[in-house]
Amino acid sequence: MTDTTTPASAERTQTDATTDPVARVLERASAHSSVRVFGAAQALQDESTNSRSETDGEQWDREERAALRRVPGLSTELEDVTEVEYRQLRLENVILVGVHPQGEQADAENSLRELAALAETAGAVVLDGVMQRRPHPDPATYLGRGKAQELHDLVAALGADTVIADTELAPSQRRALEDVVKVKVIDRTTVILDIFSQHAKSREGKAQVELAQLEYLLPRLRGWGDSMSRQAGGQVGAGGAGMGSRGPGETKIELDRRRIRTKMALLRRQIRDFAPARDAKRAERKRNTIPSVAIAGYTNAGKSSLLNRLTSAGVLVENALFATLDSTVRRAEASDGRVYTLTDTVGFVRNLPHQLVEAFRSTLEEVGDADVIVHVVDAAHPDPAAQLQTVRDVIGEVGARDITEIVVFNKADLVDDDTRMVLRGLEARALFASSRSGEGIDELRAAIEAALPLPAVEIRALVPYDRGDLVSAAHESGHIVSQSHEAGGTVLHAHVSDRLAAELAPFAV
């Protein structure tokens, strides 16, 4: 097992301070491998290519979200925080670590760049990164004892506050690595949960995030010093501590577990209580046969921007991962007068924590109950194939695999013709669009209208002129095949719902 990087010295850190830390570690990795190294991290696009568009509305939430800024140099935290268990992810300096087997360096590089973008979205400053090539992560310290000690030296040299692992760590791995590096160690799941807790706004969104956090925390509780140490029973020679030590065991930590389980049960009931309101709105749309279109895709692929471009919804748009957590439903109208709804959903990411999928199942119901799914892919991302597969895996988990899918490569203004040919090879029938320049928006609207399902009943009727309300309802919720005006009324040939067909039945011809 060989390591593809060496710890940075303080002198090299000063000279490379203006460069991308993730690019540095990947540049060092490329010196030992022929695997292609992509350019700068593209999970977050350059700000110059993400200027605010008129179709995005006023975006007042952006100022509120940007109100907190980090002031460096004011931290008074101790260097060794291994004794502290209950702490939150703060605005801090971090070092990234990753482990990859032989032959999977390219995928590991993309994953590390995405982790850097996640850390930046959470408010951290990425100082450096370390990648190690080994068949499997070390079961004790994730990196192995020797490389963990080198990581300790790198942390001390750069003055980092936190180490972030690119995969989910077992509780024992996290504790053992903290004992070596002497700073806080977290994993990819913790960063994603922290971003969700920062961006959740609605009551349901906050409840879902808290439930996911508690599910993640429950198996990771541990004692705090002697006050929670395990109280043994039995005699001294039988593994016990003798007289005065016989007791009920770790009562405090068991009490914490019981409180967490009680809180989780309460949150599940609250989330279930939100369901009737959603179901009532959904049932009303179904009763009026209003088709629904769900916009799904990878995080930061431009779903909210696309919704704003299609409907001028004014939904929050930000160059950050998981900027949108709560579903947003907006009304749209087809060229033939039919009304349908567009729903903006939470984004997906590779290795999305399972507890998040479970907690946000109520939000993902919008995808499962949709008539059409607009699958948005970032055309400028270095690995669009992984985006496609990740989103389709989650769509399959919520039982939406059989729903009509329209693949849209967004941010088409950032790619050239050669890249478009490669993307066309991934999905031959995909559309190219740009929510920033407006390219391909008309084609996307036409594709959505063509994919909308027709109402169940086909009817021909001569509607009297004093029943214009029926003609108006057919235009709004049905599909008009033909319409003409005669002396006795309006001749209507349309596909309508069962309820409207019953009202039109007396005038059928």
N, C-alpha and C positions, 0 to 999 in steps of 0.2 A: 504494500500500500504506500503510495507516494503522495506527497502534497504538491499541489500545483502552484502554491504561493509561498512567499516568505514574508515574515512580519516587516512592516515598514519602520524605518528608523525615523528619529525626530527630524534629521536634516532633510530627508526626502519628503517628509510630510510638509515642511515649510515650502519647498519648491513646487510641490504639486497641489498646493492648497486651492488653486483656482480651477482645478480639473475635476471632472466627475469621479467620485470615489469608486463607483461601481465600474466605470470604464477602466479605471486603473487596475482593479483586480482582474477584470476580464482580459485586459491587454497583457498582464503578466501571465495569465493562463494560456493565452494564444501562443506565447513563445514556446510552450511545451507541447502544443498540439496543432494539427492542421485543420481543426474544425473552424469553420467560418465564424468570426466574431462580428456581431451587428454593431451599428453605430450607437449613438447616445440612447439612453433609456427612453423608450417611446410609450410606456404605459401612461405617462403624462405628456401631452403635446406641448410644443413650444408656445409660449404666450402670444408670440407675434402671429401665430396661425389660428388663434382662438379669440380673436377680437369679438366683442359683443355685437350681436346682430339686432337689427330693428325688430325682427320677428320674435325675439326673446322677451320682449316686454321690459318693464322697469327694473326687475331683478333686485328688489329691495332686500331680499334675504341674503344676498351676497355680502352687503356691508355688515350685517349682523354677524354672519359667520366669520368675517375677517376682523372682527373687533378685538380678538385676542392675539397678541403678538409676543414672541419670545424676546426677553431681554437677556443676552448672554452674560456670563460672569457673575451672576448673583446667587448661584447655588451654594448652599451650606450643608449639603448632604454628606454623610460619612462615606468614606471610600468602601468600607465593607458593610454591605447591607444584607448579608446572607441571613441575619437573624430576624429580618423584618418580613412578614408574610403578607399582611393586608396593605397593599399599596396599589396605586393606580398608575397607568401609563401617562407620564408627564411629557411636557415639551423638553426633549433631552437629546443628547448626542449619542448616536448608536453606531454599532459595528455589526455587519451582517455576516452570518456564517451559513454555509451550505455543504452538503455531502452528495456526491453523485457517483454512480458506477461507471465503469469503462464504457465508452461509446455514447454516452448520453450528456456530453458536455454542452452541446448547443441548447438542449432543452433546459438544462440547469442554469445556463446563462440568462435565458429569457425569464425563468422563474425568479432569479436573483434581481433582475431589473424590475420586475413587477413588485417584489418585496420592497425594493428601494422606494418605488412610487407609493406603496401602501404606507411605509414609514413616514414619508414626507406629508402625505395626506393626514396622518395622525398628528402631525406637528413636530416630528423629530428631524434632526439634522444628521444625515448619513455621512460618517467620517471615512469609513473604509469597509472592505469586505474580504472574506476569506472563503475559498472553495477548496475542498479536499476530495480527492478521488479515492474511493474505497468501495468494496462491493455492498456493504451495508453499514448504516450508522452504528457506532459503538454502543452497545446496550448500557454501558455505565455512564459515560460522559459525552456521548454523541459524536465527538471528534476523536476520541482516543486520548490516553493520558498525556503523551508527548505533545500532540498538537494543541491540546487544551492548555498546556503550560505556555506554549508559544502565543496562544490567543491572550493569555493573561499578560504577557509582556507587551503585546500590541495595545491592549486596553490601557495599560499603565502609561505607555508612551504617548498615546493620543488623548488621554484624559476622558475616555468615554464613560457614559453613565450606564449604558445598557447594551446587552448583546441580544440580537434577534436571530433565532434559528429559522431556516426556511421551511421546515416541516414541523408538524405537531410533536412536541416533546412529551415523553412519559414523565410523570411526577418525579420519579427517581433520577432520570437523566437531568432534569432541570435543577434538582437540588444538588446533584454531584457536580454539575458544571458551575453552579454558583459558588460552591466551596472552593473551586480552583481559581476562577477568574476574579472573585471577590467583588463583583458588581451584579446587578439584577440581570437575570436571564429570562427572556420570554420567547414565545414562538409565534409563528405566522397567525395562528388562530386568535391569540390574544390581541394582536394588532387589528385584525378585522373586526373583532368584537368592540374594540375601543372606538374605531371609526363609526361603527353603527351607533354606539351610545352617544357620540357627539352629534350625529346628523339626524337622529330620530326626533320628530316634532310632535306627531299626533299621539293621543293616549294609547291607541292600539300599537303603534310603532314602538313606543317606549316600553310597553308591557312585553312585546315580543323580544326586544333586545335584552331586557332584564331576565327573562326566562332563559334565553340562550346563555347569558353570562353565568347564571346560577347552575345550569346543567354542566357547564365547563368547570366551574369552581368546585362542585361537590366532591369529585374524586381526588381533588388536589389539596384539600384541607390538611393541615398538619399542625402539630403542637407548637406552642410558643414557649420555649424554655422549660424550666422545671415545673411551672404551674400547670402544664398539660402533660407532663411525663407519665408514662404508663405505670400504674400502680400494680405491683405484682402481689400474688398471694402465695401460700405454701411456705415450706420451711426454707432455711438458708441453703441447705445442700441440694434442694430440689429445683433450683433456679429462681427462687423467690428472694426477697430482701429481708425476710425475718419478721420479727414482731414489730407492730406499728405500721406495716406496709400493706396489710390486707385491706382491700377496699373495693369500691365498685368499678375501678378501672378509669379510663379517660372520660370522665363524666362531662367535662367542659366541651371537648371536641364532639362528643356524641350529641350534646345539646345543640351545638352549632349545626350539625348535620340535620337534626330534627327540625330546627328553625328554617333551614334552607328548604327542606322537603315541604314544610307547611307553606312557605312563601311560594314555592313552585306550584303547588296545588291551587293556591289562591290566584296566581297569575293565569293558569290554564282556565280557571272558571271565568276570569275577566275576559280573556280572549274569546272564549265561547259565547260570552254575553254580547260581544260585538257582532257576532255572526248574524243575528236576526235582522239588524238594520241593513247589512250588506245584502242578505238574501232577499229582503223586501224590495230594495232598489233593483236587484238583478231580476226578480220575478216581474216587476213592473215593466222592465225593458223587454222581457220575453213575452209578456202578455200583449204588448204593443208590437211584437215581432221586430224589435230594433236590433239589427245585427251588431255584434261587438268585435272590435279589432284590438288585439293586444300587441303592444310594442315590447318585444323582449330582446335581450342581447347581453353581450359582455359589458362589464362596467367601464364607463368612460368611452363607450363606442359612439355616443351622440344620440341616445334615445330621446332625451328631453328636448334637445335642440331640434330633432326631427318632428316631435310633437308640436313644438312652437311654430315651426315652419309650415306644418300642415293645417294648424288650427288657430295660430296666434294666441296660444293658451297662456303665455306669460309664466310658464313653469320655471323654477330655479334651474339655471344652467351654470355649471362651474367646472373648471379644468381640474377635477379631483375625482378620485375613485369613490364610488358609493355616495355621490352627492344626492341622489334621490333614493329614498327608502319607502315612502308612502305612495300608494297607488294614486294616480291622478286620472280622472275620467273626463273627457271633453267631447262635446257634440260636433259631428261633422256631417256634411251634406254632399251626396253624390251629384254628378252632373244631371241625372234624370230625376232629381228631387228626393230620392230616398235618404232617410236619416240613419246614421249609424254612429257608434261611439268608438273613440280611440282611447286606450288605456295605457298609461306609462307605468312600467313595473320596475321593481328593484333589479339591479344588474347582477350578473354572475361573475365568478372568478374561479380560476383553477384551484383545486383543493378547497372548495368552499366547505367550511365546517358543517358536519352533518346536523349538529344541533341548530344551526341557523336555518337549514332547509326545513327542519321540523317546526321551528318557532315561526317562520314566515310562510308556513303552508297556507294560512288564510289569505295572505297577500298573493301568493302564487296561484290561488284559486282563480284569479282573474285570467291567468293564462290557460288554465285547464278548461274554463267555461267559455272561452272565446270561440268565435266562428272562424276567424282568420288570425294567424300569428305573423307579424312583421318582424322577422329575425334580422336585427341590425348588427353588422360586423364592421369593425374598424379597418378600413382598407389600408391605412398607413401603419398598422401594427406589424412588428417583425414576424409574428407567428399567427396569421389569421386562421390557419387550419385548426390550431388548438382552441381558438375562440369558438369556431363552429362546433367542434366536438364537445367542448365543455357545456355550452348552452343546450345542445341537443340532449346531453345526458340528463341535465336537470329538468328539461321539458319532459323527458321520458319518465322521470321520477314522479311528476305530478299528473301523469296519465294523459298527456296532450300530444302524444306522438302521431295520432291519426288526423290531427287538425291541419287544414290547409296552411302551408308555410310559404311566405314570400321572403327570400333572402335579399337583403339590401346591403351593399358595400358602401358605407357612409365615408365621409371625408375624401371623396373622390378627387377633390381639387388638389390633394397632397401627393397623388401618385401619378406616375408616367404611364405611357402606353404599354411598355413591357410588363410592368407590374399588373396592369389590368389583364393582360393575357394570362399571367400566372393565376390571378384570382378567378378568371373565367374557367380555368381548368379545375379549380376547386368546386365551383358551382356553376354549371353551364347556363342555367336559366336565371341567374342572379341579376339584379339591377344595380346600377351605379348612381349614387346620389351624393349631393353635398348640401347639408343644411345651412352652410355658410354662404355659398354662392347661389344656391337655388337650382343647381344642375340636377336633372333627373327627377325633380319633385312632381312634375306633371305626369311623367311615366309611372311613378309610384302610385299616384292617385288613381290612374287608370287601371293599374294592376289590382289595387285594393277593390275598386268598384267591380271589376270582372270576377273577383274571387268571392264577393259577398253572396251568401246563399239566397235563392229565390224563395218567397213565401210559399206555403204549402198548396194553396188552392188557386187554380186558374179559372177565371170567370169572364164571361161576356155579358154585359148588361147595358140597358138603355135607361140611364138615370135621369129623372125629371130635373128641370132646371131649378126647382125649389128645393132639391136635395143636393145642393152643391157641397154640403159638408162631407158627404160620402165620397165625392170626387177628390176633395182636398185630402181626406184621410187616405185614400188610395195612393195619391201622389207622395204623401209623407212616409207611410209605412209599407207600401207595396212597390211592385215593379210594373210600370206602365209599358205594355207592348205597343198599343196604338190607341188613339183617341180622336174622335171626330164629333162634329155638332150637327144635329138634325132638328127638324121642327119639333119633335116630341121630347128632345132632351139630348144628353151627351152619351154617345156610344163609346163604351169603355171596354177595352180588352186588357186585362191586367192579372198579375199574380198577387194575391192578397192573403191575409191571415184567415184562420177559421172564423174568428169573431166578426171580422169585416165582411167575409163571404156570406155569413148568415144575414147581415143587414142588407146586403146587395141582392140576396136571393129573390125577393119579390119582383125585382126589375130585370131578372136574367132573361136573355134571349138566346 
